[in-house]
Every structure is written in C-alpha cells, then in structure tokens.
Amino acid sequence: MPYRVTYAIDSLDPNPIVETFETETDAIEFLHDEFERRVAHIVEHSPYAISEDEYQAICEQEYSLAHIERL
C-alpha cells in the first residue's frame, strides 16, 4: 500500500515536499533522513550555541511540519 510524505518548510509553505513511497518503512526512512538533515542545518548555521531546550523546540517544530498518510 503506498504512502505519501508531505514535509513543509514552514507552516505557510505553499509548495511543500511531497514524496510517495511503496512501503511505510521507506516513507519513515525518508522522513527521518530529511528531519535529521534539516535539524543539523539549523544547528550548524546558528550563530549562537543552542541549548537542550532550544534543540527540543527545533525538533518539535520540524515534526509538526511533516505528515505521513496511507493512500
């Protein structure tokens, strides 16, 4: 059964990334890799040190932008 992953840049993104996968495992793997890439980019490009609380907030924000649905 196919799965669709939608991952926006922010909550108002009119053109989010939309990928379709044949298996749930592939969809979750893509989402995990994209999540890790985005969080690493934010952390690496921050001009300030990021505290654990700030890191958790970044993760929560990124998770809120991603959705997996079964087609």
N, C-alpha and C positions, 0 to 999 in steps of 0.2 A: 504494500500500500504506500503510495507516495506521500511525502511530507514537504511542506513549504516553510522556509525560514524567512522571516522578514526582520531586517535589522536597520533601524533608522540612525541617523547621525545625531539628531535631537528630537524632541517631542513634536516639532513643527516641520519636520523633514518631508517635503512633498514627493521626494523620489528616493525612498529607502532601497537598500539592497534587498532583492528578492531572489532566492535560490530554491530550486526544487530538487529533492533527493528521493531515491527509490526506497531507502531504509531509514528508520529512525536513528540508527547508530550513525549513519553518515551525516544526517541533519544535526545531531548533537555535537558531533566532532567538528563540523564546520562552525557552529555557533561558539563552541569552546575556543577554537583557534582564533576566530575573529575577536571574541571578547578579550582574550589574552593579548592580542596584538594592539587593540585599542587602549587597554589599560596601561600596557607598557609604554605606548607612545605618550600618553598623558603624563605618566610619572617621569619619563626620561626628558620631556620638554618643559617640565615645571621649573621656573626659576628659583623656587623655594623647596626646602625639604618638605616631604609630605608625611604627616603623622599617620598613625594607625587608624584613627577616626576618619581622617580625610580620605585615606585609601579605601576604607569600608564604604564611605559615601560615594566615591567614584564607582566602585563595584556595583552598588545598589542602583546608581543612575544608569550604568551600562546595561544591567539586567532588565531594567524597566523599558529599554528601547528595543528589546529582542522578543520575538514571538515565534513559536513553532506550532504549526497546525497540520493535522492529518487531512489529506484531500480525499 
